[in-house]
Amino acid sequence: MVIVGFKLGSFIILLSAMLSVEPEKELVFRNTPLDQVCSTLEQHFDIEFSIKGKSLRHKRVTARYTQASLDTILEDLAFVLNFRYERKKDMIVIQQ
């Protein structure tokens, strides 16, 4: 199961989805800045990230992923944090 939470004004919105996954691979973020999330994803998926824009680096993420693909995680984060991303060979570029 993937659960993504974010705060929108005074509301907390949770998105969830069921995935067929292996239990030993879990990523948990609790109010974690996006730049730290990307560092974790770099290690987990062996890919580099580039974040364009200072304010975007400091946006906070609270999410739990169990065996989710990088594409699933990026799609969720892009929706929740309102950014665009592009794959360039072995790099993900994130921008507003």
C-alpha positions in Angstrom: 0.0 0.0 0.0 1.2 3.5 -0.8 0.0 6.4 1.4 0.9 10.0 0.6 -0.2 12.8 2.9 0.1 16.5 2.5 -1.2 19.6 4.2 -3.4 22.0 2.1 -4.4 24.9 4.3 -6.0 23.5 7.4 -6.7 20.1 5.7 -4.6 17.0 5.6 -5.1 15.0 2.4 -4.2 11.4 2.2 -3.9 9.5 -1.1 -3.5 5.7 -1.0 -3.2 2.9 -3.5 -2.7 -0.9 -3.3 0.4 -2.3 -4.9 1.7 -5.8 -5.4 5.0 -5.6 -3.6 7.7 -7.4 -1.8 7.6 -6.5 2.0 11.3 -5.8 2.6 11.5 -2.7 0.6 9.9 0.2 2.4 10.6 4.0 2.2 9.2 6.2 4.9 9.3 10.0 5.0 8.0 12.1 7.9 7.9 15.8 7.2 11.1 15.3 5.2 12.4 18.1 2.9 12.3 17.2 -0.8 16.0 17.4 -1.2 16.5 14.7 1.5 13.7 12.6 -0.1 15.7 12.8 -3.4 18.9 11.8 -1.7 17.2 8.7 -0.3 15.7 7.9 -3.7 19.1 8.3 -5.3 20.5 5.6 -3.1 17.5 3.4 -3.4 17.1 3.5 -7.2 20.7 4.3 -8.2 19.8 7.5 -10.1 20.8 11.1 -9.6 18.4 14.0 -9.0 18.6 17.7 -9.8 16.1 20.1 -8.2 15.7 23.5 -9.9 14.6 26.1 -7.4 15.4 26.8 -3.8 11.8 26.8 -2.5 11.1 23.5 -4.1 14.0 21.9 -2.2 12.4 22.7 1.2 8.9 21.5 0.5 8.1 18.7 3.0 7.0 15.2 2.3 5.2 12.7 4.5 4.8 9.4 2.8 5.3 5.6 3.1 6.1 3.4 0.1 6.4 -0.3 0.1 8.1 -1.7 -3.0 6.8 1.2 -5.1 8.5 2.0 -8.5 10.4 5.2 -8.9 7.8 6.3 -11.5 5.0 5.8 -9.0 6.8 7.8 -6.3 7.6 10.6 -8.7 4.1 10.8 -10.0 2.7 11.0 -6.5 5.3 13.7 -5.4 4.8 15.7 -8.5 1.0 15.8 -7.9 1.2 16.5 -4.2 4.0 19.1 -4.4 3.0 20.6 -7.8 6.2 20.1 -9.7 7.2 18.7 -13.1 10.0 16.2 -13.6 11.9 14.9 -16.6 14.2 11.9 -17.0 17.5 12.6 -18.7 19.5 9.3 -19.0 20.5 8.6 -15.4 19.2 11.8 -13.9 15.8 13.1 -12.8 15.4 16.9 -13.2 12.7 18.4 -10.9 11.3 21.9 -11.5 8.2 24.0 -10.8 
